[in-house]
Amino acid sequence: MGRRRNGRRLTTAVGAVLGLVLALGAGASSQADPGQLDVAFGVGGQRTMDLGGTYDWGYATAVQPDGRILAAGVTNSRGTYDFVVSRYLPDGAQDPSFGDGGVTITDFGGSKDWAYALALQPDGHVVVAGVSDRSGSQDFALARYDAAGKLDPGFGHGGLVLTPVRPLTADIVHGLAVQPDGKIVAAGVSYEDTVTLRPHGDFMVVRYTPDGDLDPSFGVGGVSTTNFEGESYDEPYAVVLQPDGRIVLGGTSNTGGGVGRIFGADNLALARYLPNGLLDPTFGDGGKVVVDAGSMIESIRALALQPDGAIVAAGRTNGEKRGDLLLARFRPNGALDPAFGTGSAGLAINDLGTAEEGLTAVALAPDGTIVAGGVAAPRPNGDLAVVRYDSRGRLDRSFGHSGVATADFGGRDDRLRSLALQPDGKVVAVGSSETDFALARFDAVAAR
């Protein structure tokens, strides 16, 4: 059973910031300030991509060494849900040298092929992962593309890998990472694909060889699953690799037998694995950590690893108004870091006072600041939100308006699902605006 650490709920009121935050979505002046939309990108710092589907959504992004931007997600423009990968030039224009006019769409042969994660290999190959129901069940699904956006025939079967781990379960990749030796780590959930009031789900991590085969030296036949307690529902959303080869997953654990809405409560959850796939007994309680951040529904949605081994986690709590921003820092042994946060030790919880708030992405800047992204809803619909914190988890009020920057794509429902930092510090945000892919880029330092 994971250790519970009760965190006193901290609410940081931003208050008057909200009216100012809205102005960021309207455009940017000629003098760029930290958190302002970058007018050199797209149109006024924003761009959308409409492939003709009702679900053209971005879930993952990465910036190549040459400054080109990759985004992966889903489209149903061809009648079924398919993987889609798009590449953009540094100015936000679609890259005509990638796929078909900057876009490649992949159908595994099922009705639901949905990409949630992306990882860039050193040789320029792009690995994308999510779920496919081609087998009749929902399975881990991976695709690998060459630098031109074509499926790599040296990976799996014609560039595609499906992993039907267990019958009668839904197995979905949420996080993806590539080891220095080229092996691929995919992390996600495995849950009983049946109708029940008490669903049971487990953390699942799968490691593949560089050519897409299951790695027999990891877990059991390449697969490791983790149940936090009894019939708990446990779901990871993020993975990060340590330099020593250990693997950290972050997500949520519900020990009440539901998903936080029927029984019990969802708590923050971490698990760490040794390079062989076994739980690391030196981390938390037998490899697992569970933290109650003080609300009924809370989760970790993104992870980043500091150079000193500390783990930064971003997510949300439910709060009074359908969600507050959550940032946490854990020591290398899994304990909350008492030097982090602005109230409860190890936790920074911020209520912006809008209708919905939450973080889904996090990255660490070289200067020690923490950049996170998600959604804020000062209007009835959400806006892409980027939040910058100092190294101790306090809002960096030199960024945006009191630490928060937003992008509004015209009153539509806008969601940030992934972000990446460019070498110059600019923040690339990827998500959706209603039915379209949405991208925005924010300045990180003041213009000189």
Secondary structure as UniProt FT lines:
FT   STRAND          12..13
FT   TURN            15..16
FT   HELIX           17..24
FT   TURN            25..26
FT   TURN            34..35
FT   TURN            39..42
FT   TURN            44..45
FT   STRAND          46..49
FT   STRAND          57..63
FT   TURN            65..66
FT   STRAND          69..75
FT   TURN            77..78
FT   STRAND          81..88
FT   TURN            90..91
FT   TURN            96..99
FT   TURN            101..102
FT   STRAND          103..106
FT   STRAND          112..120
FT   TURN            122..123
FT   STRAND          126..132
FT   TURN            134..135
FT   STRAND          139..145
FT   TURN            147..148
FT   TURN            153..156
FT   TURN            158..159
FT   STRAND          160..163
FT   TURN            167..168
FT   STRAND          169..178
FT   TURN            180..181
FT   STRAND          184..192
FT   STRAND          201..208
FT   TURN            210..211
FT   TURN            216..217
FT   TURN            221..222
FT   STRAND          223..226
FT   TURN            230..231
FT   STRAND          233..241
FT   TURN            243..244
FT   STRAND          247..254
FT   TURN            255..256
FT   STRAND          266..273
FT   TURN            275..276
FT   TURN            281..284
FT   TURN            286..287
FT   STRAND          288..292
FT   STRAND          298..305
FT   TURN            307..308
FT   STRAND          311..317
FT   TURN            319..322
FT   STRAND          324..330
FT   TURN            332..333
FT   TURN            338..339
FT   TURN            345..346
FT   STRAND          347..351
FT   STRAND          357..364
FT   TURN            366..367
FT   STRAND          370..376
FT   STRAND          383..389
FT   TURN            391..392
FT   TURN            397..400
FT   TURN            402..403
FT   STRAND          404..407
FT   STRAND          414..421
FT   TURN            423..424
FT   STRAND          427..433
FT   TURN            434..435
FT   STRAND          436..442
//
